Amino acid sequence: METHRPPGLGRTRAWRSPLRGPWLTSVFAAVLLVCLPVIIVSGLLSYIAYGPQFGQALPGNVGWLHLPIFDWPTSPSWLYRLNQGLHVGLGLVLIPIVLAKLWSVVPKLFSWPPARSVAQVLERVSLLLLVGGILFEIATGVLNIQYDYIFGFSFYAAHYYGAWVFIGAFAVHLGLKLPLMLRSLRSQSLRTVLRTSRAATRPEPLDPGGLVATDPAPATVSRRGALGLVGGGALLIAALTAGQTLGGITRHAALLLPRGRSNGTGPTDFPINRTATAAGIKPADTGQGWRLSLTGGPRPVTLDRAALLAMQQHTASLPIACVEGWSTTQTWSGVRLRDLAALAGIPVPHSAQVKSLEQGGPFGQAILQSNQILDPDALLALQVNGADLSADHGFPGRVIVPALPGVHNTKWVHSIDFRSKGHA
């Protein structure tokens, strides 16, 4: 193996930074060990929130990778906002740390021979899947946030299956490397490292893993400086993205994401994910001839907007949170969905299919769970912030449900089919 070594492999002198070593690598690994499970769990919860039991989660049929299904709660109303804000926001914040971790272990990618034992083969395979998986998830996630689908495949399917590849590799790698990480962290005191200047920075002792350079160059930055650079990058990304979820005055600082700029005017001055023009909604579709159809009971019920406005109105301050991580909280007024269910003759529905004037795609319809229909703040909203909905915000009526993913808060509603238990 040694005599047939490819050019450039196994020459650890090419990587001469005196900062590299088990301790620095383990610091980055420890941060990722704490944060990555949050991203994993929030991502899987986001999938459940989309209602896979109704066949409306993407991807649809995931075979044996299906998750335990439960009714997504409506309380607290900001649950999905928090979940998706953590998933997207923390994922972006970790990018500098992931890159720093990869930089710290790059000599291992060039070690030769590639494996000396079965355990090392397993380690390198898991490392390949781990690195490939996390880079794939970051790349596709960032492109989805930017609505830039330059890849020729479904983001949702690829991101979901890619996540499971990463999760499996992460679990294997953790089992192999956790004892080494803990020993390495104990090898130096963080307080001592933070007090060490660049001039006093020295390489760690040579390690069997080959991270420490055999011929180190003089330090150009201290480990304290390296940690500060990586941590500062993470904080900068947080400052430039957190406003997407937090809203208010912080939204103006959300410079790295396409959402965050004002899209409406006056009372409807808040983000719009899909305009009426993009959805193919024409003024004639939402004019005097518009009717809301309620079905599922003994006989259909048809209401125009005037009849809906004449019903008891309810007002609630509720967020809309989208899978891309942005959210906004507004004050909505309209008719409770449970009142419409009672009017349709199904006072305790098992589910409801909401259809939009927009045809096809994930925006054209949504299926709501029983608790989402019966929640006292779940509305067919007719107004927002004291004014009629604008065309882009779903006039003449839209669904707004606490803790519901944004795409299921259907706009331009024209029918609601309330279903009792056992409905086909």
Summary of the structure (lengths in Angstrom):
residues: 424
radius of gyration: 26.6
end to end distance: 64.2
largest distance: 86.9
contacts: 1304
relative contact order: 0.14
helix: 46%
strand: 13%
